[in-house]
Amino acid sequence: MFSLISCASFSIAKNPNKQNEDSILLPIRLEEGYLFGIADGVGSYEGAREASNTATNFLMSLNQNSIIKNSQFIDIKDIFKKIKYKIELLSNENEIFKDAATTLTLCYVDNYGIRIGHIGDSRLYLKLNNQLIQITKDHTRHQQLLDAKLYTAKQLKKVSGKNILTTALSKNIDMNYDEYYLSLEDLNEYRDEENNIIINIMSDGTHSIWETRPKFSPKTLSSPLAFSSSLLRRINRVGAEDDHSLISVKIQF
């Protein structure tokens, strides 16, 4: 069996005078597991906030139907298709939202393992010893250049286009999502001495700050509450680059 031990989060606008276009879903109980995630509205288009809210509101509604079975059989494709359809309806109902778009990174964890659905440039990390290991891959122009081996990560720091998305949930954008599954056996290397696993999902406004110096003390990394508060203090100290959201969850198997 497994238990949710602790959870911490924040979701804050870059500018307090403007709305936050990120939307988060804190862990909700579904069947025998927990579902949580972050949607980041694409801020260059009207309807960014509405699109991200559409995504998380749909996830919240899943406890009223049978899409969720368990992490082995959850239908990520169906979830993403239905969210995309709801965003299309939003676009059709209001012309100003015709280009509304959002990213989405969701995680469902139960006694079988972890299923991840991902589209966009938020990131999911698992804690391994004293570091965070990125599990998802960004859907950005920079990542495309890395995958094509046209640039190294060091060279890309001088190339524009870091935040240009190649896909998202939108009426006018092709949906190309990733799906990951980690069984209990796959998760063994991420367990600490108390059989805890720590999952962190960050929007791009958060991981852009984290990755400049991806280091905290072992004690801080082992506590969602300490990690969340420490990372938020760092963002406030150096200055936010974008709306910034985090969900940090500790599961004990």
N, C-alpha and C positions, 0 to 999 in steps of 0.2 A: 504494500500500500504506500501511498504518498500523502504528504500534507503541504499546504501552503504555509510557510513559517512567517514570512514578513514581506511587505511590499511598500515601496516608496515611489513618489512621482513628483513631477512638476510640469507645468505647461504654461509658458509665459510669452507674451508678445515682445518682439524686439523693441518696439516703441509703445510706451504706456498710453499714448494718445490714439493708437490705432488698434483694431481688433486682432486677436490672435487667430491665425489661419491654420494652426495645428489643432487637431482634435484627438484626444486620447480615450481609450477604453481600459479602465482598470480591470483587474481579473474578476470575471464573473463565472459563477459555477454553471457548467453545462454538462449534463449527463454525469459522467464520472470524472470530469476534468475541469480545467480552467482555461478560459479564453481571454486574451488581452491583446492590445495593439495600439499603433500610432498611425494616424492619417495626417499627411501634410499637404494642405491645399496649395496648388501651384499659384503663387502670388502674382504672377504677371498677367493673370486673367481675372475678370470679374467672376464672382461666385466661388472663389477659392475656399472661403470659410464654409459656404453651403455644401460644397462637394465633400470636404473632409468630414463635416457633420453627417452627411448622407451615409458615408462609409461606416462610421462608428455606430450610428443609429441602427443601421442594418445588422451589424454584428450583435448589438444588444437584443435584437428581435429574434435571434436564432434559438432562444430557449422556448419559442412557441412553435417550432417545427422540428422536423427530423433530419435536418441536414447534418448535424453533429451526431455521429455514432461513437467513434473513438478516434484516437490519433492515428490509428492504422488505416482508417477508412474515411476520414473527413474529406469532403469533396471541395477542395480549394478552388478548382476551376469553376464550379457552379456558384460558389460564393462571389468570386470576382466578377463573373458574368452578370449576376443579379445586381451587384453594386453598380457596375457600369451601366446597366439598363436604367436604374433609378436616377443616375446622374444624367442620362439622356433625357429622361422625363423632365427633370429639373430644367434642362436646357430648352426643351420644347415649350414648357409652360411660361418661361420668361426669357425673352430675346436677349436681355442683358447678360444672361448666364450661358450663352451659346457655346462659350469656350471653357466653361468650368471644368476643372481637373484636379485630381488629388493623387498623391502616392498612398500606399498602404503597406504596412508590415504588421502581420498578425501572427500570433503564436497560440497553439492549443497544446496543453500538456496534460497527460494523464498517466496512469500506471503502466502504459505500454511504451511511452516515449514522448517525443516532441515533434509536432508538425508545424512547419512555418510556411506561410504564404507571403510573397514579397513582390512588390512592384514599385519602382522609384529609387530614392536615394536615402531613405532612412536606413538604419543599420541595426541588426540584432547581433549581440555579442554573448558569448558564454565565458564565464570566468574559468581560467585554467591556472592553477597555482597562484602566482602573483601578477597575472596579466589578463587582459580581456582579448579573446580570440574572435575576430569578425567572422560570422557564419554566412551572412548574406553578401551579395555582390551588387554594387551600385549600378543602376541603369542610367549611365551618363556618358557624354562624349569622351570624357577623360578615360573612363573604364574601357570604352571601345578601343581607344588608342593603346591602352595597356595590353588588352587582350590580343590586339593585332601585332604587338611587340614593335610598334613604331616609335615608342618613347619608353624611357624608364620612369619610375615614379619620381625620381629626382628631377629629371628633365621636364616633366609635366607641371612642376611647380611654377614654371615660367611661361606656360601655355594657357591661353584663355579658354573658357568653356567648361570650367570645373563644375558648375552647377547646371549645365544644360542637360535636361532630361531627354532620354530617347524613347520613353514610354510612360504612360500614366493611365489612370482610370478617367476616361473622358469620352464624350460623344465623338470627337474628331480625331482621336489618336488610337492607333492600333495597340491593342492590349497584349503585351508580352511579359508575362509574369514568371517568377521562379517559385519552385516548391521544393522544400527540403524536409527530410524525415530522419530523425535520429532515434534509434531504438534504445532500450535500456542498456544494451551491450555497447552501443556507440557512445553512450553518455558516461560510461564507467570512468574514462580518463578525466572527466570534468568534475567528478565527485570529490568533496573534501573529506577530511577524516571523520566527519559526522554524517556522511552520505548526503550532504547538501549540494544542490546545483543552483548557481546564480545566473539568471537571465537578465540582460539589459537591452532594452530597445531605445534607440535615440533618434530623434529627427536630425536632419542635417545641420540645423542651427546649434545642436548640442554636440554632435560628434566632431564638427569642425573645430570646436574648442578643445574637446578631449584629446583629439589626435595630435595637437600641437605639443602636448606633453602627456602621453598616455601612462601616467604613473600616479599611484597613491599607495599608502602604506597597506600591508597585508590585512591589518585590522579594518581599515576603511573599505577595502575591496570586498571584504567578507560580510559587510553589513549594508543592505539596501538603504537603510536610513542614513547611515554615515556617508555612504557613497553619494546619495542624492544631494544631501546638504553641502558636502564638500565640493561637488561639481558645480552646483548652483552658485556657491560663493566664488568659485574661479571665474565663471561666466560674468558675474556681476563685476568682478575686479578688472578683468581684461576688456570687457565691453561686448555685448551681444552682437553677433553678425546677422542674426535672423531670429524669427520666432524659435523658441527652443523648448523641447519636450523630452522627458525621460520617464520610462517605467522600469523599475528595478525590482525583481522578484526572486525570492529565495524559496526553493522547493526542497523538501526532504523526502527521499525515498527510503 
